[in-house]
Amino acid sequence: MSELTLKRLEYFSTVADEGNVTRAARRLHISQPALSLQLKMLEEAIGRPLMTRTPRGIMLTSAGSALRSEAEILLHQAQLLRSKVDTAGERGRGTLTVGASPVACERFLPFVLGRFRRRFPGIDVRVLEGDAATLADQLDAKTIDLALTRQRHEIVGGKNDSDLETTVLLEEKLILAVPQNNRLAARQRVHLADLADERLIMYGRRRGARYFDALVTACRDKGGFDPTDIVEADSIGAQIALIAAGYGIGFVTDLSALRTGEDVAFIDCHDLNIESPTVMISRRTVSTASAFGEVALGASSDFTDAFGPQLIGDL
């Protein structure tokens, strides 16, 4: 008994579109007798005539018209299925180059990569560490497939690149870091005005102008003072090291707090409401980057649950 197959439905749909067996055979790159045989076998599988020949070409019977509508749906679904399987296969192998900020490289990226490796063992991952300016250049040059950073505006601001997609992975707050021997270390909460006489250790403006300017503006507008004693650090690690050494105080993110030991205390600043999200900026057309994004989104909430108590304690 003849079988109802997708290939025969495709042949039938093509003949219905062309209205002529000869033209359909040419479009399908098969001989006309072979196509006619497949149509006959399809009619046997259905159990009734599907088309009739007329001087003007092929005409569908009522059964043929009904089959054509359903066949188009089935063929479309089959194509979607093939595309999904092909995409899954592409995402399951290949290479992925991740650019990440120093802070993201400390804990979050390794946390995500552990899960990513288990889910996609066939993808080779390379990690490049860099600041916002470096990551922006690498994205432009396509030497990295995605970037993990909190400096979204420094990277994508002003760019007209429809291939770039931004996804927020973590929402971090800024907290005050002070040396343990600082007068503020025993406080549970401070106000910006309490910092007027302190030296501020700031993450360098050329590395993150948006947050640098926002902090200076907050000190001026909410704290009532214009910070003039500022030391700019070239990296988060250098900033925290200077604070731990007693050289000054500064604002760091929750994630940055994971770097420190017992030499630094963390305090909530009541009237500072600047948030610093960790974002992923990736290329939509890179299948391995899309696979990483799915894993990273799922891992972000688990990361917060796992490290949240270590990040801000009882703040």
Protein Blocks (a to p, Z undefined) as FASTA:
>chain_A
ZZddfklmmmmmmmmmnopaklmmmmnopafklmmmmmmmmmmmnopafbdcdfkbccdd
fklmmmmmmmmmmmmmmmmmmmmmmmmmmmmgccddddddfklmmmmmmmmmmmmmmmmm
mbccddddddfklmmmmmmnopafbdcdfklmlmmgopacfkbccddfbdcdddddddfk
bmklmpmbdcfklmmmpccddddfklommlmmmmmmmmmmmnopacfbdcddfbfklmmm
mmmnopaccdddfklmmmpcfkbccdddfklccdcdddddddfklmklmmmmmmmmmmmm
mmmmmmmmmmnomZZ
